[in-house]
Amino acid sequence: MVIWLAEKFLADGKRVAILSRGYRGANGTSDEIELMKFRLQGRVSFGVGKNRFAEGRRLESRQSIDVFLLDDGFQHLQLARDLNILLMDASRPLAGELLLPAGRLREPVAAMSRANLIIFTRAETASGTLEAIGKLDQYPVFAASTRLLGFRRFGGESAPLSANEIGAGPFFAFCGLGNPDAFFRDLGNWGLAICGQASFPDHHRYTQRDILEVRRAGKRAGASAFVTTEKDGQNLGSLQFEETPVYVAVIDLTVTPEADFRNVLDQTVAAGAGAAA
């Protein structure tokens, strides 16, 4: 979502900075930060560190910033913000969910009251979500669906290829995400022939042994190529799959209704303080 927001603000001529804590990162970075840097190609400034206020002041001392985007910052209450955007995964209902470490919730459900806007992601996976949100036009609730931009050859050119250009497969899919089933389901929806799959913990940093195991599993399944996510592409580093091609799925979001959502963003920026998400 941060990349999507940054692209929208950049298109409007805004000077954008992203503040992040560098979750599980080494040397002041992380897989998600590196992915954002790769996609945004130097067009935004980054402040990475536990003290995001200090990082923001540091960036402001060097250049003018119109909009600060706070990555993974809904719980970062130490920093005041002009707009709180809460993302909810529509493919994972809240009913029966518990707080960490017993469940996946970081905060009680009541914390949703801090949100100015709520976006249900992966709305395409939950039947009736788009229709239900369309009937709530008087409330600050929006839907976001995953949109495929194409597939980038790992270690190759950055320009994405279409599904037809990467061949008929079959493909062996692997990923290290918080919700791997959603990615595997997306691949099927995009028409890829998947002959097998493997999942790893979220933010998993791959070793050559991991790659060997994935290659063996792919060979047993009869795969002609592998497919993974952009975040996993960052965590693969310089590891090699030898002669077997690996494709990285490049995705974007579609927000509905986008015009109303953009109006909220524009109004927030026009208020004079910028927006944070």
N, C-alpha and C positions, 0 to 999 in steps of 0.2 A: 504493500500500500504506500510506503514511503516513496518508492520510485515513481509510482503513478502520480502522487501529489507533487513531487519535485518536477516532473515533466510538465504538469499543468501550469505550475507557477512559472517555470522557465519560458513556456510558450507565451505567457503574458508579459514577459520582459522583466520578471522579478529576479533579484539577486538572492539565491537560496543557500542556506547552510543546514547541515544535518548534524545533530548532536546525538551521540551514542555512547553507551558505557563500554562497548567492546566485549560483549558477552563471550565468555570462555575463550577469549582471544589471547594470542601470544604477540608480544612486541606491540601492544596497543592496537590490535586489530582483531577481526574475526571473519568467519566465512561470509556472514551477511554483509558486513561492511565492505569487504573486498568485492562482493557481488554488486553492491550499490555503486562502488567506484567504477567497476567495469562497465556497467550499464549507462552511467551518467557521464563517463568520459571527461572528467575534469571540469565539468560545467557547474558544479556546486562545491562549496567548501565543507570540510569535515572537521568536527571537534570530537575527539574520542577520549573518554576518561570518566572516572567515577564522579568527579565534580563537573557536571555539565554546565552549571552556571559560569564557572571559571573558564571553561572551554569556549562558551559563547562570548564572554568578555574579551578573550584572547583574539577570537576571530574578528570581533567588532573593532578592535584596536588596529587591525591591519587593513580592513576594507569595510565598505558599507554593506549591510545585510538587510534585505527587506522582509524575509521570512525565515524563521527557524523551524525546522521539523524535528521533533523529539522522537527518536526511534525507540520503540519498546518502552514508552515512558508513561503509561497510564498510572502506574504505581509510584512514579517518581514525584512525590508530592512536594519535595523541597523546592521545586522550580515552578514558579507561577506560569500559567499558560492562558492563552486567549480562547482556545478551542480544544476540547477533549473529544477525540474520536475513538470509540471503542469498537473493535472488530470481534464479531461472534461467528464461529464456524457453524454454518447451518447443517453441515453433515454430522455434527456431534451435539445432539440435544443436551440441555442442561439438567434435565430430570434425573435425579439420583446421583448427580456428580458431587464429589467430596473435595475438600480442600487438600492441598499438598501437605504431607507426602502421600496421604491415603488415596487422593484423586488428582485431577488435573487443574483444579481451580486455584489460582494464586490468591484470590480474595473472595469473601462472601458475595453471593449474588446481589446483595443490597448495594454493593459498591458501584453497580451499574448506574446508580442515581447521579454519579459525578459526570457522566457522559453528556456532552452537548449533542452529539450525533452517534447513532449506532448503525453499524454496517454489518449485515449478515453476509459473510463470504461463502463461496461455494454454493450460492443460491440455486444453481442449476442442478445440484444433487438432491435437494429436498423438494419433493412434489408440493406444488402450491405456494412456495415461498414468494416467488415474484408476484403472483396474483394477490396474496395477502398483503404484502407491503404496498402494492399499488392502491389498496383501499385505505391505507393509513397516511394519506398525503398531508394530513394536518399534524402529523407527528414527525420528529426528526429521525426517521428510520429509513435506511436505504439498503439496497441489495447489490452485491458485487459477484459477478460470475467470472470464472477463469476463461481466458481467451488465448488460444495458441497462436504465437507469431511464427513459429517454425522450429527447425532443429539445427543447432550449430555443431559442426564436427569438433570433438574435443581435441585440443592441440592444433586446430587448423584455423581457417578463416572465421571471422566474427559474424559475417553476414549469414542470417538464418536461411536454411533450405526448407522447401516444402516437404510434406509427407511423401509425395510422389518422387521427389529427388533423392531421398535417402534409401529408396528401394522397398521391396515388398516384405523384407524380413525373412523369417520370423526374428523377433527381437527378445533379448533377455533384459528385463528391467531391474534396476536396483536403486536404492536411495537410503539416506539417513535423515529422516524427517520426523516431526512430531506426529504426523498423520500420514503414514506411508500409503495406506489403503486409498486415500483420496487421489494420490498421484497415479497409482496403478489403475484406478477407475478412469481417470482422465485419459490415459493412454488408450484404453478401449474405446472411449467415446470419440477419440480423435481418429479411430480407424486403424490403429497399429495392430499388427498380428503379434501378440505376446505369447511366447512359449514357456516362460518361466519368470520367476521374480525372487528377489532377496531384499530384506530390509535390515538396516543397522540403526543404532541409537541416534537420536537427534544430534546434529552437529558432529557426527562421527568423522574423525580424521583418518583416512584410509592408509593402510600399510601395503607393502608389496605382497604380503601374505594374504591380505583381504582380496587383492586383485586376482591372485592366483586361484583363490577359492571361487570367486565370481566367474572367472574364465572357465574353470572346470565345470561349474554348474551350468553355464551357458552351453558348453560343448555337449554335455549330457542331454540337454534339452533340445539340441539341434539348432541353436541360434546362429544366425549369420552376422549379427551385430548386437551391440548393447545400447541401452538408452537410460539416461539418468536425468537429474534436475540440475539447474544452474548452481544451486548451493552446493550440491555434491561435486560439481565440476571444480569449485574452489577448493574443496577438501581433498580432491584427488592430487592436487599439486602437480608435480612433474612425473607422477607415476605413469607407466606405460602398459598398454594392453597388447603390445606387439602388433601383429598384422590385422587383428580384428578391430573394425571401426567402432567407436563409441560416439553416440550422439547425445547432445544436451538439449532438453526441451526448453525453449525460450517462450515465456508466457507473459501475459499482461492481464489487466482487469477491465471489465466493463461495469460501470456503476449506473444503477437505475433508481430513480430518474436522474440522469447526469446533470441536466440543466438546473434543477433545484439544488443539487449538491454544490455545483459550481457557484450558484448565487450565494450560498452560505459562506463559502470560502472568500468570495469577492467582498462580501459585506464585512467579514472579519478583518481582512487586510485593510479595507477602506477605513475601518475604525481607528487605524493609526498605529496599532501595536504589533501587527503581524499575526501569523497563525502558528500554532504548534500542534503536532500530532504524534 
